[in-house]
């Protein structure tokens, strides 16, 4: 384990030093841009659809780089930024849920005057170089970035669009957990693992089972992570059932296994399966949505791809990034961060009349690394390199609220609590 720590430290040093220089350069350029950008009466629009992690990142970086004459318009249906990393914990632990919803004002306040606006609405269609909204408004765009992500229920993501309703969704899950004795978590990915261990930590008397369709938990990662997590779960008293894909009989709170066995629980919480929010591009041209993944097909430049070369060329000013884009990269926030920089470079090149040349190359070691909480006190950091070598570092976790104050600070907001 000490060897892992040493190798992990050296690996991080090689990553973080150039990354820190890049961030410093970005901050200095953003400061200069703030003094040189000028508001104009009718700016050309760069529209970003979606205001979760990837959409917010690309919108923020665009406001720091676009030339005078352009404006970033972010369209998002939710009232607040949803800090999804903490949703599993706040589905179990009461009293912190309001802090998972961060006002979008931080981006509006930080952007140079006239460079950004946020429209709270729902996109109904995209056609003829315009984005059509549920309100009836149509926005003509010069460039479009689709960062609509994917949809899934709690504890991964909520469906509420208002903060108060989002808090109520989380409180309902808390109450359901509080009143149940036998609980099944279906899905052994990161969300399922964190939820199951949090339930058992904060409610040690409850009987908790995690059921996963694969032979390993967290199957996207190496076997060492499974071994560590499964061992920790068994140590906590969580029942682990692998290689099982039961049918959920919701109205009876029953799991029906392929063997025919029925298992009844007080509460069943599904934590598997995400659906890409790609439907808004289905009428743009044939072949944009992948039939196998339902994600938006993209070129290495992250411009969208259609079946015909003519359609692809005609739609060259439209990009897709994050979970909705078929990039082959891990569906993790860091991947969206790197993709955002590629899109920004390519949009700026097109504005300046240059060839689009920046291409996205996935870095699974960086983008796919994970810090996983295993109850309040324990966590594990894991990274796997392309050659199969990996790093596994058990660590002690931080505050029970998962350092939410730091999240507010990173996003430019003022934390309202006392943590």
ABEGO torsion letter per residue (X at the ends): XAAAAAAAAAAAAAAAAAAAAAAAAAAAAAAAAAAABBBBABBBBBBBBEABAAAAAAAAAAAAABBBGBBBBBBBABABBBBAAAAAAAAABBGAAAAABBBAAAAAAABBBGABBBBBBBBABBBGGBBBBAAGBBBBBABBBBBAEBBBBOAABBABABAAAAAAAAAAAAAAAAABABBBBBEABAAAAAAAAAAAAABAABBBBBBBABABBGAABBAAAAAAAAAAAAAAGBBBBBGBBBBBBAAAGBBBBAAGBBBBBABBBBABEBBBBAAAAAAABBGABBAAAGBBBBBAAGBBBBABAAAAAAAAABBBBEAABBAGBBBBAAAAAAAAAAAAAAAAAAAAGBBBABBBBBBAAAAABBBBBBEAABBBBBBBBAAGBBBBBBBBBBBAAGGAAAAAAAAGBBBABAX
